Amino acid sequence: MTDQAIRMPVFDLRSILQLALPAHVDALVDGDWRPAWLIGRLHCGDGPIALGDFSEESGAAAMQRLLEFHPGLDAVFCGNDQIARGVADRLRETGLRVPEDVALVGFDNWAVIATACRPPLTTVDMNLRQLGRAAGERLLAAVDGHPGSGLQLLPCSLVVRESSRSRGS
């Protein structure tokens, strides 16, 4: 992940919450498999983390629980766009405004979710077309007798939409 993808595009934040992927999901970091929620801890600092599945329902439920324990949070970074949409719905239901009260960022840039979210969702785009092409090329090379090894890093980007605009704008 690039620095651009892990920076929240808002200013003067004090409390950032992360809604992460399920505890059983692992990620490869520096050649070592680690729990995805721990990777989130490395990127988001020491703010609170909640685990859930990949659904809007789990995002809404986790947000409800976390608001009880962290009522002054400034921002939420979600493990996927569906979780973020559930968070947006729950924040709206509790009277909190996105981004005026709480900035919100998702992950995946799933356009059907991100653009339908109210407000439209800022999200990390993993450039899945390029990722799929690179995976296919490596697979075809291996089938052709030229297996590769090592880690291939591909760029990602932050697609900034209304859910994280600066509070000064």
N, C-alpha and C positions, 0 to 999 in steps of 0.2 A: 504494500500500500504506500502511496506517495504521501509526503508531508501535506500536500494540498488536500488529500482525501480525509485526513484525520483531524484537521483543524475545524473547529466550529466557526461558521461565518457570522458570528455575533460578537458583541463587545461587552465588557464589564460583567462577565458571568462569575458567579460565586459557587453555585452548586449545580453540577452536571450529573445527571442520572443516566445510567446505561441499562437498557432492556436488551439482554443478550439472548443468544441461541440456547437450545437445551443443553443441559450439563453433559450429555453423552456425545455432543458434537466436538470433534477435535480439529485442530488446524496445524499445519506444518510451518514451523518458524525456525529459521536457522538450522534446518535439517533435523529438527526434533519435534515430535508430535506433542502438543499441549492442549489442554481444554480451551475451547473457544472463549469461554467467559474469562479465563485468565488473560488471554490475548487482549480482550477488551479492557481489562484492568491496566494493562501496560500502556494502552493508547489513550485512555480517558482519565488517568490519574487515580486518585483514591476516592472518587465519588462512589455512591452506592450503586450496586449492580443487582438486577433481578433477572432470574432465568425464566424462560417460557418456551412455548413451541412457536411455530411460524405463523400463527393465526392472529386475526384482528381481535378475536375474543380474548386470547391470552394477553395481548397488549392492553386492552381495556381493563381486564381484571388486575394485572400487575400494576397498572397506573393507579387504580383505586387504592390498592394496598399501600403503595409507596407514597401516595399523597398524605396518607394518615401519619406516616413516620417522617416524611420530608416535605412539609407544606411549603417551604420557601425555595423550592428548586427553581433554577433558571432555565435549564435546558435538558432535553432528553435525546440521547443517541440510541437508535433502535437497530437491532440485528438484521431486520429486513423491513421492507416497505409495508407489508401487511401488519406487522406489529405496530408500526408508526401510525397507520391509519386508525387502528384501535385506540391508540394513545390520544390521537387528535380528537376522536369522538368522545372519549371519557373526559378529557380536559374541557371540552365545550359543554358537556353535560354538567360539570361541576362549576361552571361559570368562569373558568380560566380561558384567556384568549391566547391563541397562537398567531403570531410570535410575540405579541405585546407583553404577555405575562410569562410565557414559557416558549423558548425556541425549540424546534423539533427537526431532527434529521433522521432519515431512513437509510437503507442500504439495499441496493439492487437496481434502482432506477427502472422499476417495472412501471412503464408509462401508464398503463390502464389504472393502476393504483395511485401512483404519484400525482398524476394530473387530476384525478377525480377527488383526491383528498381535499378537505376544506380547512385551511387554505392549501393550495398546491404545495407539495412536499419537496423540500430540499433533500437530495439523496446522493449516495455514492454510486457512480456508474462503473461497474467492473469491466465494461467493454466485452461483453460475453461473446460477441461475434468474433473478435480477435482471439479470445481465449479458446473458443471452439475450433477455430482454424488452426491455431498452434497445436492443440491436442490432436486434431486429426492428422496434421503433418507428421507429428512425432509417432503416431500409431502407424501410419503408412510407411514411414522410414523403418520402423522396427519390423514390420511384416516383410519388408523388402530386404531384411538382413542387416540393417544399420541402426541398431537400437541406440538411443541416446541415454545420457544419465545427467543428473544434476538438476538444479532448480532453474526454471526460466521465469524471470520477472517480467510482467506485462504492466503497462500503465493503466491507471484508473483515474477517474476525475470526479469532482464534486459538481453536481448540477444544482445550482442555487435557484430556488424558487421562493415563494412568499413565506414559507414556514420558518425561515431563519433570518429574515431581513433584520438589519440593524435597528435597534430601538430608537435610534436618532432619526430614522427616515420616515 
